[in-house]
Amino acid sequence: MNDPHFWWYVSRASAIVAWSLLTATVLWGVLLSTRVLRAADNPAWLKDLHRYLSGTAIVMTLVHVGSLLLDPYLRAQAGFGVIEAFVPFASEFKPLPLALGIVALYLMAGIGLSSLAMHRIPLRVWKGLHYLSYVVVALVAFHAAFAGSDTGTWWYIMVSTALIVATTLAVVVRQIVGSVAAQRQRAAARARQMPQRSERSRMIVAERVPLAEGVVGLRLVPEVGGLVPVWTPGSHLTLHLANGLERQYSLCGDPADRRSFDIAVHLSERSAGGSRYIHESLRAGEVVEIGPPHNRFELEPATDYLFIAGGIGITALTSMFASLPASRHWSLVYLGRSRRTMPFVDLLESRYPGRVRVHATDERGGRYPAAAEAALSRAQVYACGPAGLLDELTAAVPSERLHLERFVPADRTAGIVAQPVHVRMPGLGSFRVPADRSILEVLEDAGAPVTGSCRKGICGTCELRVLDGMPLHLDSVTADTEKDAAGVMYPCVSRALSPQLSLDV
């Protein structure tokens, strides 16, 4: 035991074993944290083995330090003692390499103690301390390279190279897998914050009735029974039709009646397949998938309302009438070509006498001066109908009193030449959007958690937050001032005024 060579061998062997165990601990930790061993589902014995390896690495490191303290040669020639073994830069013999080894020892001890107290400290702190394992391995590598007595031998070079390469690969794998996992977590968090974009429910067409010429009413009830989700006046549903199309339809009736969803569908002369499919193929008893109620046309509190409906635009307003108390002052101007084409016309006149004025062109002739009446009124104006009617109201009524919902988007592209757009999205990177493609299309191709429905700039389903940059609003969802105040844009049609946009869900 007093032979100097004995302690030299013990010191050398314990150092190599400790370094190897430390590297194995880091590798095993990477396997566990990245769930490469997911087939075994990280059972307890895998974690116990990780703790055993790390504990043994600490024990062998202490053996290494103890053998140095017991080495009579070091005590006599270098004055190596307890102070030099545990206080950085206290030794005159290779002070920097020894200091690195001492710091590594303290970090190892701290990581080991954090494992024993992992249930008593915050998870973020525990993870942060464990990331120091990579620092420990780096410090040990430098310590071994400059303080060891065998650094020039072939076996030492081979062992140290293998350990360093293994650790480097572990760090690279951990960073790659961690980055991918973080992106998935962010995407999942966004999806949880946007249930209206991912949740669908199956409804049965419980009733199908003609409401007017070219208009059919559908009553939808949950396939599994129970009540329909809560909705507010002005809400609409997205129907996911069996022919692959998605279409939005305003909810009719009283929001307090949660036994069913009621919608009215007008057969458009320029149907792209949505309304025509519903009129010709969707029958009572069939199942249709819907998205949850979504509202971009909310009824705001006011003392007086003027509602203006053009044709099928009445559907967006019926829920508003039903939700107002009897004492609230309101009136409706209902415009149409003929009573035969105007759904709910008789029902509204009988239910709300004195509040409803109907102007059917084939009865009265001429155009009703709706815009002029709205301009002279002091009421909050809510309107839905043909683009021409809404454009007239927009020109005549101050924006702070006007609330519109469009079925057909306003053409806002006059004089605008589409330019490529550079878009950045946290967690996904940067993308160049060509002039002939929409921002929404490019983000969908990149796997962003965004969803489009109308893709015309009227439904608001694809709303994104603007983190940086200046959007060019080309949609018809809400007023541009409202979008800018809320910091949102609709990428299905809108572009950019600034060189780059930074967007998030």
Sequence and secondary structure as in RCSB ss.txt:
>XXXX:A:sequence
MNDPHFWWYVSRASAIVAWSLLTATVLWGVLLSTRVLRAADNPAWLKDLHRYLSGTAIVMTLVHVGSLLLDPYLR
AQAGFGVIEAFVPFASEFKPLPLALGIVALYLMAGIGLSSLAMHRIPLRVWKGLHYLSYVVVALVAFHAAFAGSD
TGTWWYIMVSTALIVATTLAVVVRQIVGSVAAQRQRAAARARQMPQRSERSRMIVAERVPLAEGVVGLRLVPEVG
GLVPVWTPGSHLTLHLANGLERQYSLCGDPADRRSFDIAVHLSERSAGGSRYIHESLRAGEVVEIGPPHNRFELE
PATDYLFIAGGIGITALTSMFASLPASRHWSLVYLGRSRRTMPFVDLLESRYPGRVRVHATDERGGRYPAAAEAA
LSRAQVYACGPAGLLDELTAAVPSERLHLERFVPADRTAGIVAQPVHVRMPGLGSFRVPADRSILEVLEDAGAPV
TGSCRKGICGTCELRVLDGMPLHLDSVTADTEKDAAGVMYPCVSRALSPQLSLDV
>XXXX:A:secstr
   HHHHHHHHHHHHHHHHHHHHHHHHHHHHHHTTTTGGGT  HHHHHHHHHHHHHHHHHHHHHHHHHHH HHHH
HHH   HHHHHSTT  SSSHHHHHHHHHHHHHHHHHHHHHHTTTTS HHHHHHHHHHHHHHHHHHHHHHHHH S 
TTSHHHHHHHHHHHHHHHHHHHHHHHHHHHHHHHHHHHHHHHH HHHH  EEEEEEEEEEEETTEEEEEEEETT 
S      TTEEEEEE TTS EEEEEEES TT  S EEEEEE  TT  SHHHHHHHT  TT EEEE   EESS   
  SEEEEEEEGGGGHHHHHHHHHS TTSEEEEEEEES GGG TTHHHHHHHSTTTEEEEEHHHH S   HHHHHH
H  SEEEEEE HHHHHHHHHHS GGGEEEEESS     TT     EEEEETTTEEEEE TTS HHHHHHHTT S 
  SS SSSS TT EEEEES EE    SS HHHHHHHTEE TTT EESSSEEEEE 
